[in-house]
Amino acid sequence: MPQKHFHRRNLPHLYFDEGVYFITYRLADSLPSSKVAEIKAAIESLETNDDEKFKRLLKKYDDFLDSGLYGKNHLTNPEVAEICKYTLHHPDGNEFKLICYSIMPNHIHIVFELIEGNRGISKIMQSIKRISARKSNQILNRTGKFWQDESYDRLVRDDKELYFIIQYVLMNPVNAGFVDNWSDWKHTFCNPEYVVL
């Protein structure tokens, strides 16, 4: 039986020691606190079963991120993007099976399936973020917080949901207007077993 772990900072996180996860993490300055508060208040005021409105609010959040209008877009630096790629591929085969990712100018979407004996999502993500932050700050000749503390995470419930999440991740650079074809984005990866486009 899967073990579950509850973690709370500002948001509650319920993790299992197995399963497929979709995670989005962003640069610390990628959204002003006023925009985050606006979206958070709108989500908290939702009726419990209003899935369509919830999807529209998430789309609004994504649009703010994809606009790149806020903060520094450090992930456009090719060396920084390469460091992020390394930190995403490094645990592949040890902690998780990497399914896909897309590195955007100020955030990263990743989908993976946990492997038996993994250290847990919190520790995996701490390592990914800590190593990429330290090395990126060195390249950028800066100090201070690089990543937002919390990430958006979701346990993928079935193959249909996985299909749509992979499609979303791969199409994010296309929908943001950076490329016409997802495979043209240099900072996108999809395990060949999972290519759905």
C-alpha angles and dihedrals in degrees: 000000000000117000116230128210127196118211128177135187113139091326127040116245124194112193131184123203090239138035140072117296134196112204132181121190128176143196115275094247098037095109130027114241090242091062092046091049091048093054094041091053091049091050092048091052093054124116108249095248100039097116095159094055090045090053090050091052091050089049089053090051091049091048090054090051095044092050090068088207095129128067128340118321094219094163090071087072104099093219092051091048089051091052089051091049090051093051090050095049097041096076092042108121093012106057102007147355106253111228104173146321142185123205109209125186094270107009144035131222116201133177122193143156116232117239122221111271095026120153094240132267095273093057094040092052092043089056094046093048096040095051095042092046094050094047094041092051089052092052092045092045091233139120133210139057113345105174130041107254097237129051132202108247133179133182106228107232104198146352093271091056090045090053092054093044093051089048090050093049095047094044095047094094090046094049090047089056098245097119139003096227125039092226090060092066105097093209100055126097132183125181105239090236089064106041104134101169 
